[in-house]
């Protein structure tokens, strides 16, 4: 990937508009993400993000202002034996539907430039259609620009023609326009995307942000519980204890720093039984089971 050099003046302008930090952290396998446009200017109504217009096969993948529904939520599934090849599942679809390409007739090659993004059922037989669902996700050399999504083996020869590597591309800033693939040209404006991990995915996704452990476990009568919390964020949090029926039997506020934190629980002695220690910090939640003897 080519390095993109910004003029000083452009860098100054971009700092006024980019309100996110494109993380270089590894993508969480099974994590739920929102995929946003890294445009310099925020369109009227809000930043545009990837959306699927319905929960049926062949529904178009377009850009729209995020309304925090599952239409904007995607689960990234790392493919076996790879390090950066993912299939992108539209969260909430049943049966599961995945982001893929659909060529424009009369072209039949799903790796051809200008093929549109739609969603379709999982293909797993190693065919060309399977590769039309496989995305090689790479962080840009400039973290400000976010991530590139390249279609697997799209740089190839097909029917005697050389096909450049194809990437997810957006040719406009208009809400409702459909995503497509186009030659990898390092266009940070139209071929780069921000990834926002949201607390709707698997346990692995939550644990990439917030981890917790309570001890001693099991605890004898008279022993006080201590909670160890590892987080990537500074900020306030709530530590709660719930019984097996989900009733909160204790709650206390805490303030965490990024890294490891210890919280001594100030609750009254618990009756013998099983409890859940729950940590909530911002949009993220993690919990662990403890036994009181």
Secondary structure by P-SEA (a helix, b strand, c coil): cbbbbbcaaaaaaaaaccccccccccccccbbbbbbbbccccccccbbbbbbcccccccbbbbcccccccccbbbbbbccccccbbbbcccccccbbbbbbbbcccccccccccbbbbbbcccccccaaaaaacccccccccccccbbbbccccccccccccccccccccccccccbbbbbccccccccccbbbbbbcccccaaaaaaccccccccccccccbbbbbbbbbcccbbbbbbbbcccccccccccccccccbbbbbbccccccbbbbbbbbbccccccccccccc
